[in-house]
């Protein structure tokens, strides 16, 4: 871990636009006037090979992401050191943006990891591209760079938390950190639970995670104990699911709920010994896994994606306005569920008022979209889909929702931008080029009129209430930043 903390923690990167350079150069860091700057270093061997592939028409000078997907498909079944290096080189920008986002997220919480630390970790993850991208699925047609960036972000976050050690977590924080698969193993191995007792404990644990969220936690403090009202709501949520979702389990009272959660804490502490955590078991269940394991010819994949995209687009269009707003805030703007409850609670109180209600609505809407997708895509087929595969479709659906909702908001940004004067547009470009929208711990909306105007538009169009918090403002800034990167890459 690098000990130095540079005066300038904001990093810029010149985007590569030449195809040969995209697959032949690596992002390097160097010190200049007590700051770090980035530059691209070309590897002659890769440059020569890339030119040769183009000259011999072994690859076509088409969209760069499609070439990268071809390399990945080849590497999944064959050994080719040059293609591996080309793919690693191409995904350097995903490393940069993932590093930037994770560093921005944690820099005010933990002052022990530098930008360089995260960037080095990101490149270590990228050193095995087929492992990092093992579950990338072309059939849903989201960009390889977008997927790689998402995977690197989630694994950087996981590595940071692992490095800090779970002993820092409170009892309540530990319950929230363990993933569903780990919870089940914990209760089976340590608690010796099975059958209905196991299902009851798992459901109570899930309800705890859904209901309990502290608004008072700051920086790296431990989560405080839940209040009596939290335990009441956990009990109510459990009994609600048992009654309405057909779960063949008994109702519980608040006292029994408290006992079950206390037992879960004891089991979790025993299970999460350093020996078990170091085994890497936790890292096997990372966020944003895409599990559809189909590899077909490109034309068929494109046809399948178009069908899926059309079905989901129509299904999303038919949702209630409140459902659309929720997903635009969650997947498009990437606000937390607690923030969404506060934002929507003012004028959409019958829909959501608290965080656990947001979770319930997300799960319900997901189920609604998946049912429509499966029903239409298999309408004329003899194929049936298993319950397990149905569950596995949730993550590809989330990826589609994120792409779709970001595109919806990006269109709004485009509309706003087109209405600006030439001077306003020039000011935005200059500010982005010189300072970047996130180059400040205290956000100044005068430096980012697009984010300010988007926030105003959503407030007026949807009748929302956005609290003035740094994180909410930062989410608007990041969305506009992504829009700018996609539309004006030469200004990065």
C-alpha positions as CSV (number, residue, x, y, z in Angstrom):
1,X,0.0,0.0,0.0
2,X,1.4,3.4,-1.0
3,X,2.2,5.6,1.9
4,X,2.3,9.0,0.1
5,X,-0.8,11.1,-0.1
6,X,-0.4,13.4,-3.1
7,X,-1.5,17.0,-3.0
8,X,-3.8,16.5,-6.0
9,X,-6.0,13.4,-5.6
10,X,-8.0,14.2,-8.8
11,X,-6.8,12.2,-11.8
12,X,-7.3,13.0,-15.4
13,X,-6.9,10.7,-18.4
14,X,-6.7,11.4,-22.1
15,X,-9.1,9.1,-23.8
16,X,-7.7,6.9,-26.6
17,X,-9.5,7.2,-30.0
18,X,-7.1,5.3,-32.3
19,X,-8.0,1.6,-32.6
20,X,-4.4,0.4,-32.6
21,X,-3.6,2.5,-29.5
22,X,-6.7,1.2,-27.7
23,X,-5.4,-2.3,-27.8
24,X,-1.7,-1.7,-27.5
25,X,-1.2,0.9,-24.7
26,X,-1.3,0.8,-21.0
27,X,-2.1,3.6,-18.5
28,X,0.9,4.7,-16.4
29,X,1.4,7.1,-13.5
30,X,4.2,9.5,-12.8
31,X,5.0,12.1,-10.3
32,X,5.1,15.7,-11.5
33,X,5.3,18.7,-9.0
34,X,4.1,16.6,-6.1
35,X,1.1,15.4,-8.1
36,X,0.4,12.3,-10.1
37,X,-0.4,12.5,-13.8
38,X,-1.4,9.7,-16.2
39,X,0.0,8.9,-19.6
40,X,-0.3,6.1,-22.2
41,X,2.7,3.9,-22.9
42,X,2.6,1.9,-26.1
43,X,3.9,-1.7,-26.1
44,X,5.6,-2.2,-29.5
45,X,4.9,-5.9,-29.7
46,X,1.1,-5.3,-29.3
47,X,1.2,-2.3,-31.7
48,X,2.9,-4.4,-34.4
49,X,0.5,-7.3,-33.9
50,X,-2.6,-5.1,-33.9
51,X,-1.5,-3.5,-37.2
52,X,-0.8,-6.9,-38.7
53,X,-4.3,-8.2,-37.7
54,X,-5.9,-5.1,-39.3
55,X,-3.8,-5.4,-42.5
56,X,-4.5,-9.1,-42.9
57,X,-8.2,-8.4,-42.1
58,X,-8.2,-11.0,-39.4
59,X,-10.1,-8.4,-37.5
60,X,-12.2,-5.6,-39.0
61,X,-11.8,-1.9,-38.1
62,X,-15.3,-1.8,-36.6
63,X,-16.5,-0.9,-33.2
64,X,-13.8,-1.4,-30.7
65,X,-16.0,-3.1,-28.1
66,X,-16.9,-5.8,-30.6
67,X,-13.3,-6.5,-31.3
68,X,-12.7,-6.8,-27.5
69,X,-15.7,-9.2,-27.3
70,X,-14.1,-11.4,-30.1
71,X,-10.9,-11.5,-28.1
72,X,-12.7,-12.5,-24.9
73,X,-14.6,-15.3,-26.8
74,X,-11.4,-16.6,-28.2
75,X,-9.6,-16.6,-24.8
76,X,-12.4,-18.5,-23.2
77,X,-11.5,-21.6,-25.3
78,X,-7.9,-20.9,-26.3
79,X,-4.6,-19.8,-25.0
80,X,-3.3,-16.7,-26.7
81,X,-0.9,-14.4,-24.7
82,X,-1.1,-11.6,-27.3
83,X,-4.9,-11.5,-27.4
84,X,-4.9,-11.5,-23.6
85,X,-2.6,-8.5,-23.5
86,X,-4.7,-6.7,-26.1
87,X,-7.8,-7.2,-24.0
88,X,-6.1,-6.0,-20.8
89,X,-4.8,-2.9,-22.7
90,X,-8.3,-2.2,-24.0
91,X,-9.9,-2.3,-20.6
92,X,-7.4,0.1,-19.0
93,X,-10.0,2.9,-19.2
94,X,-12.5,0.7,-17.3
95,X,-9.8,0.3,-14.6
96,X,-9.3,4.1,-14.5
97,X,-13.0,5.0,-14.1
98,X,-13.7,2.2,-11.6
99,X,-10.7,3.4,-9.5
100,X,-11.9,6.9,-9.7
101,X,-15.4,6.1,-8.5
102,X,-14.3,3.8,-5.6
103,X,-11.7,6.3,-4.4
104,X,-14.2,9.1,-4.5
105,X,-16.6,6.9,-2.4
106,X,-14.2,6.0,0.3
107,X,-11.7,8.9,0.5
108,X,-13.6,10.7,3.2
109,X,-14.2,7.5,5.2
110,X,-10.9,5.8,5.2
111,X,-7.8,7.8,4.9
112,X,-5.5,4.8,4.4
113,X,-5.9,3.8,0.7
114,X,-4.6,6.1,-2.0
115,X,-5.7,6.5,-5.6
116,X,-2.6,4.4,-6.6
117,X,-3.6,1.6,-4.2
118,X,-7.0,1.2,-5.9
119,X,-5.5,1.5,-9.4
120,X,-3.0,-1.2,-8.6
121,X,-5.7,-3.5,-7.2
122,X,-7.8,-2.9,-10.3
123,X,-4.9,-3.9,-12.6
124,X,-4.3,-7.0,-10.6
125,X,-8.0,-8.0,-11.1
126,X,-7.6,-7.2,-14.8
127,X,-4.5,-9.4,-15.1
128,X,-6.9,-12.4,-15.4
129,X,-9.5,-11.0,-17.8
130,X,-11.3,-14.3,-18.5
131,X,-11.8,-14.8,-14.8
132,X,-13.0,-11.2,-14.2
133,X,-15.3,-11.4,-17.2
134,X,-16.3,-15.1,-16.8
135,X,-20.0,-14.3,-16.6
136,X,-20.2,-11.6,-19.2
137,X,-23.0,-12.5,-21.6
138,X,-23.1,-11.0,-25.1
139,X,-26.8,-11.8,-25.6
140,X,-27.9,-8.8,-23.5
141,X,-25.6,-6.6,-25.5
142,X,-24.3,-4.2,-22.8
143,X,-20.8,-2.9,-23.5
144,X,-17.9,-5.0,-22.3
145,X,-16.3,-1.8,-20.9
146,X,-19.4,-1.0,-18.9
147,X,-19.5,-4.6,-17.5
148,X,-15.8,-4.6,-16.7
149,X,-16.0,-1.3,-14.9
150,X,-18.9,-2.5,-12.8
151,X,-17.1,-5.8,-11.9
152,X,-13.9,-4.0,-11.0
153,X,-15.8,-1.5,-8.8
154,X,-17.6,-4.2,-6.9
155,X,-14.4,-6.2,-6.3
156,X,-12.4,-3.1,-5.3
157,X,-15.1,-2.3,-2.7
158,X,-15.0,-5.8,-1.5
159,X,-11.2,-5.9,-1.2
160,X,-11.2,-2.6,0.7
161,X,-13.7,-4.0,3.2
162,X,-11.8,-7.3,3.5
163,X,-8.6,-5.4,4.2
164,X,-10.2,-3.5,7.0
165,X,-11.3,-6.7,8.6
166,X,-14.7,-7.8,9.7
167,X,-13.8,-7.4,13.3
168,X,-14.5,-3.7,12.9
169,X,-18.1,-4.5,12.1
170,X,-20.8,-4.3,14.8
171,X,-23.1,-7.3,15.3
172,X,-25.7,-5.5,13.2
173,X,-23.2,-4.5,10.5
174,X,-22.0,-8.1,10.3
175,X,-25.5,-9.4,9.7
176,X,-25.9,-6.9,6.8
177,X,-22.5,-7.8,5.3
178,X,-23.1,-11.5,4.8
179,X,-24.5,-12.5,1.5
180,X,-27.5,-14.9,1.1
181,X,-25.4,-18.0,0.3
182,X,-23.1,-17.4,3.2
183,X,-26.0,-16.9,5.6
184,X,-27.4,-20.3,4.7
185,X,-24.1,-22.0,5.2
186,X,-23.6,-20.2,8.5
187,X,-27.0,-21.3,9.8
188,X,-26.4,-24.9,8.6
189,X,-22.8,-25.4,9.7
190,X,-22.7,-23.4,12.9
191,X,-26.4,-23.4,13.9
192,X,-27.1,-26.9,12.8
193,X,-30.5,-25.7,11.3
194,X,-32.4,-27.5,8.6
195,X,-35.9,-27.7,7.0
196,X,-38.5,-25.2,8.3
197,X,-36.2,-23.9,11.1
198,X,-33.6,-23.0,8.6
199,X,-36.2,-21.3,6.3
200,X,-37.6,-19.3,9.3
201,X,-34.1,-18.1,10.4
202,X,-33.2,-17.1,6.8
203,X,-36.4,-15.2,6.4
204,X,-36.0,-13.3,9.7
205,X,-32.4,-12.5,8.7
206,X,-33.6,-11.3,5.3
207,X,-36.3,-9.1,6.9
208,X,-33.7,-7.6,9.3
209,X,-31.5,-6.6,6.3
210,X,-34.6,-5.1,4.5
211,X,-35.8,-3.1,7.5
212,X,-32.8,-2.0,9.4
213,X,-30.9,0.9,8.1
214,X,-29.3,3.6,10.3
215,X,-29.5,7.2,9.2
216,X,-27.2,8.4,11.9
217,X,-24.1,6.4,11.0
218,X,-21.2,8.5,10.0
219,X,-18.0,7.6,8.2
220,X,-16.5,4.4,9.6
221,X,-18.4,4.2,12.8
222,X,-20.1,1.0,13.9
223,X,-23.8,0.5,13.3
224,X,-25.7,1.2,16.5
225,X,-28.2,-1.4,17.8
226,X,-31.7,-1.4,16.2
227,X,-34.4,0.2,18.1
228,X,-37.5,-1.5,19.5
229,X,-39.4,-0.1,16.6
230,X,-37.0,-1.8,14.2
231,X,-37.6,-5.2,15.8
232,X,-41.4,-4.6,15.6
233,X,-41.1,-3.8,11.8
234,X,-38.9,-6.9,11.3
235,X,-41.6,-9.0,12.9
236,X,-44.3,-7.4,10.9
237,X,-42.4,-7.8,7.6
238,X,-41.8,-11.5,8.4
239,X,-45.4,-12.2,9.2
240,X,-46.5,-10.2,6.1
241,X,-44.4,-12.4,3.8
242,X,-45.6,-15.6,5.5
243,X,-49.2,-14.5,5.1
244,X,-49.1,-13.0,1.6
245,X,-46.3,-14.9,-0.2
246,X,-47.4,-18.5,0.6
247,X,-44.5,-19.3,2.8
248,X,-45.3,-22.4,4.8
249,X,-43.9,-21.1,8.1
250,X,-45.4,-20.1,11.5
251,X,-45.9,-16.5,12.5
252,X,-43.6,-15.1,15.2
253,X,-43.9,-12.4,17.9
254,X,-41.4,-9.7,18.6
255,X,-39.8,-11.6,21.5
256,X,-39.1,-14.6,19.2
257,X,-37.8,-12.3,16.5
258,X,-35.3,-10.8,19.0
259,X,-34.1,-14.3,20.0
260,X,-33.7,-15.4,16.4
261,X,-31.6,-12.4,15.5
262,X,-29.5,-12.8,18.6
263,X,-28.8,-16.4,17.6
264,X,-27.9,-15.3,14.0
265,X,-25.4,-12.9,15.4
266,X,-23.8,-15.6,17.5
267,X,-23.7,-18.0,14.6
268,X,-22.3,-15.3,12.3
269,X,-19.5,-14.4,14.7
270,X,-18.4,-18.1,14.9
271,X,-18.7,-18.6,11.2
272,X,-16.8,-15.4,10.2
273,X,-13.5,-16.3,11.9
274,X,-10.4,-14.9,10.2
275,X,-9.6,-18.4,8.9
276,X,-13.0,-18.7,7.1
277,X,-12.9,-15.2,5.8
278,X,-9.4,-15.6,4.4
279,X,-10.5,-18.6,2.5
280,X,-12.1,-16.3,-0.1
281,X,-15.5,-17.7,0.5
282,X,-17.1,-14.3,0.9
283,X,-15.7,-13.0,-2.4
284,X,-17.4,-15.8,-4.3
285,X,-20.7,-14.1,-3.9
286,X,-20.1,-10.6,-5.3
287,X,-22.7,-8.1,-6.4
288,X,-23.8,-7.8,-10.1
289,X,-23.1,-11.4,-11.2
290,X,-24.5,-12.2,-14.6
291,X,-25.3,-15.9,-14.9
292,X,-26.8,-16.7,-18.2
293,X,-24.3,-19.0,-19.7
294,X,-25.1,-19.0,-23.4
295,X,-22.7,-18.3,-26.3
296,X,-24.2,-18.3,-29.7
297,X,-23.4,-16.8,-33.1
298,X,-23.4,-13.0,-33.2
299,X,-26.4,-12.7,-35.5
300,X,-28.5,-14.9,-33.3
301,X,-27.3,-13.1,-30.2
302,X,-28.3,-9.7,-31.8
303,X,-31.7,-11.1,-32.7
304,X,-32.2,-12.5,-29.2
305,X,-31.1,-9.2,-27.6
306,X,-33.4,-7.2,-29.8
307,X,-36.3,-9.4,-28.8
308,X,-35.4,-9.2,-25.1
309,X,-34.9,-5.4,-25.3
310,X,-38.2,-4.8,-27.0
311,X,-40.1,-6.9,-24.5
312,X,-38.5,-5.3,-21.5
313,X,-38.8,-1.8,-23.0
314,X,-42.5,-2.3,-23.5
315,X,-43.0,-3.8,-20.1
316,X,-41.2,-0.9,-18.4
317,X,-43.3,1.6,-20.3
318,X,-46.4,-0.1,-19.0
319,X,-45.3,0.3,-15.3
320,X,-47.0,2.9,-13.1
321,X,-45.2,6.2,-12.9
322,X,-44.2,5.7,-9.3
323,X,-42.4,2.4,-10.3
324,X,-40.6,4.1,-13.2
325,X,-39.5,6.9,-10.9
326,X,-38.2,4.5,-8.3
327,X,-36.0,2.6,-10.9
328,X,-34.8,5.8,-12.5
329,X,-33.6,7.0,-9.1
330,X,-32.2,3.7,-8.0
331,X,-30.7,2.3,-11.2
332,X,-30.3,5.5,-13.3
333,X,-29.1,7.9,-10.6
334,X,-27.8,5.2,-8.3
335,X,-29.3,6.7,-5.1
336,X,-29.6,4.6,-2.0
337,X,-32.9,3.0,-1.1
338,X,-33.1,5.1,2.1
339,X,-32.6,8.3,0.0
340,X,-35.3,7.2,-2.4
341,X,-37.8,6.7,0.4
342,X,-37.1,10.2,1.7
343,X,-37.3,11.7,-1.9
344,X,-40.5,9.9,-2.9
345,X,-42.1,9.8,0.6
346,X,-43.4,13.4,0.3
347,X,-45.7,13.0,-2.7
348,X,-45.7,9.3,-3.2
349,X,-46.2,8.3,0.4
350,X,-48.8,5.6,-0.5
351,X,-46.2,3.9,-2.6
352,X,-43.1,4.2,-0.4
353,X,-42.3,6.0,2.8
354,X,-39.5,3.9,4.3
355,X,-36.5,2.0,3.0
356,X,-37.9,-1.5,3.5
357,X,-40.9,-0.5,1.4
358,X,-38.5,0.5,-1.4
359,X,-36.9,-2.9,-1.3
360,X,-40.3,-4.6,-1.4
361,X,-41.4,-2.5,-4.4
362,X,-38.1,-3.2,-6.2
363,X,-38.5,-7.0,-5.7
364,X,-42.2,-6.8,-6.8
365,X,-41.4,-4.8,-9.9
366,X,-38.5,-7.1,-10.8
367,X,-40.8,-10.1,-10.6
368,X,-43.4,-8.3,-12.7
369,X,-40.9,-7.6,-15.5
370,X,-39.4,-11.0,-15.4
371,X,-42.7,-12.7,-15.6
372,X,-43.6,-10.7,-18.7
373,X,-40.3,-11.4,-20.3
374,X,-40.4,-15.2,-19.7
375,X,-44.1,-15.4,-20.7
376,X,-43.5,-13.6,-24.0
377,X,-40.1,-15.1,-24.9
378,X,-41.3,-18.6,-24.4
379,X,-44.8,-18.2,-25.7
380,X,-44.3,-20.2,-28.9
381,X,-41.7,-22.5,-27.5
382,X,-41.7,-25.9,-25.9
383,X,-38.9,-24.8,-23.6
384,X,-39.6,-24.4,-19.9
385,X,-37.6,-22.4,-17.5
386,X,-36.6,-23.7,-14.1
387,X,-37.2,-21.9,-10.9
388,X,-33.4,-21.6,-10.3
389,X,-32.8,-20.1,-13.8
390,X,-35.7,-17.7,-13.2
391,X,-33.8,-16.5,-10.1
392,X,-30.6,-16.2,-12.0
393,X,-32.2,-13.9,-14.5
394,X,-32.5,-11.2,-11.8
395,X,-29.0,-10.0,-12.2
396,X,-29.0,-9.7,-16.0
397,X,-32.3,-7.9,-15.6
398,X,-30.7,-5.4,-13.2
399,X,-27.9,-4.8,-15.7
400,X,-30.5,-4.1,-18.4
401,X,-32.5,-1.8,-16.0
402,X,-29.3,0.2,-15.2
403,X,-28.5,0.7,-18.9
404,X,-32.1,1.6,-19.7
405,X,-32.7,4.0,-16.8
406,X,-29.3,5.7,-17.4
407,X,-30.3,6.1,-21.0
408,X,-33.6,7.6,-20.0
409,X,-31.9,10.2,-17.8
410,X,-29.2,10.7,-20.4
411,X,-31.8,11.7,-22.9
412,X,-33.1,14.3,-20.4
413,X,-29.5,15.7,-20.0
414,X,-29.3,15.9,-23.8
415,X,-32.5,17.8,-24.0
416,X,-31.3,20.2,-21.4
417,X,-27.9,20.6,-23.1
418,X,-29.5,21.4,-26.5
419,X,-31.4,24.3,-25.0
420,X,-28.3,25.9,-23.6
421,X,-26.6,28.9,-25.3
422,X,-23.3,28.4,-27.1
423,X,-21.6,30.3,-24.2
424,X,-23.1,28.0,-21.6
425,X,-22.0,24.9,-23.6
426,X,-18.5,26.2,-23.9
427,X,-18.4,27.0,-20.1
428,X,-19.4,23.4,-19.3
429,X,-16.8,22.0,-21.6
430,X,-14.1,24.2,-20.2
431,X,-15.0,23.4,-16.6
432,X,-15.0,19.7,-17.3
433,X,-11.7,19.8,-19.1
434,X,-10.0,22.0,-16.5
435,X,-11.5,20.8,-13.2
436,X,-13.8,17.9,-13.8
437,X,-17.2,17.9,-12.2
438,X,-16.1,15.9,-9.1
439,X,-12.8,17.8,-8.4
440,X,-14.1,19.1,-5.1
441,X,-15.1,17.8,-1.8
442,X,-17.7,20.5,-1.5
443,X,-19.7,20.4,-4.7
444,X,-20.4,23.8,-6.3
445,X,-23.4,23.6,-8.7
446,X,-22.2,26.8,-10.5
447,X,-19.4,24.6,-11.9
448,X,-22.0,22.1,-13.1
449,X,-25.2,23.7,-14.5
450,X,-26.2,20.4,-16.2
451,X,-26.5,18.6,-12.9
452,X,-28.4,21.5,-11.3
453,X,-30.8,21.7,-14.3
454,X,-31.4,17.9,-14.3
455,X,-32.2,18.0,-10.6
456,X,-34.6,20.8,-11.2
457,X,-36.2,19.0,-14.1
458,X,-36.8,15.8,-12.1
459,X,-38.1,17.8,-9.2
460,X,-40.7,19.6,-11.4
461,X,-41.6,16.7,-13.8
462,X,-42.0,14.1,-11.0
463,X,-42.9,16.3,-8.1
464,X,-40.0,15.0,-6.0
465,X,-38.2,16.4,-3.0
466,X,-34.4,16.2,-3.1
467,X,-32.7,16.9,0.2
468,X,-29.5,18.9,-0.1
469,X,-27.0,16.2,0.7
470,X,-23.5,15.8,-0.7
471,X,-24.1,12.2,-1.7
472,X,-27.3,13.0,-3.7
473,X,-25.5,15.9,-5.4
474,X,-22.6,13.7,-6.2
475,X,-24.9,11.1,-7.8
476,X,-26.2,13.9,-10.2
477,X,-22.6,14.9,-10.9
478,X,-21.5,11.4,-11.7
479,X,-24.4,10.8,-14.0
480,X,-23.6,14.0,-15.9
481,X,-20.0,13.1,-16.0
482,X,-20.8,9.7,-17.6
483,X,-23.0,11.5,-20.1
484,X,-20.1,13.9,-21.0
485,X,-17.6,11.1,-21.3
486,X,-19.9,9.2,-23.7
487,X,-20.7,12.3,-25.8
488,X,-17.5,14.2,-25.7
489,X,-14.6,11.7,-25.2
490,X,-12.0,14.1,-26.6
491,X,-12.5,16.5,-23.7
492,X,-11.5,14.0,-21.0
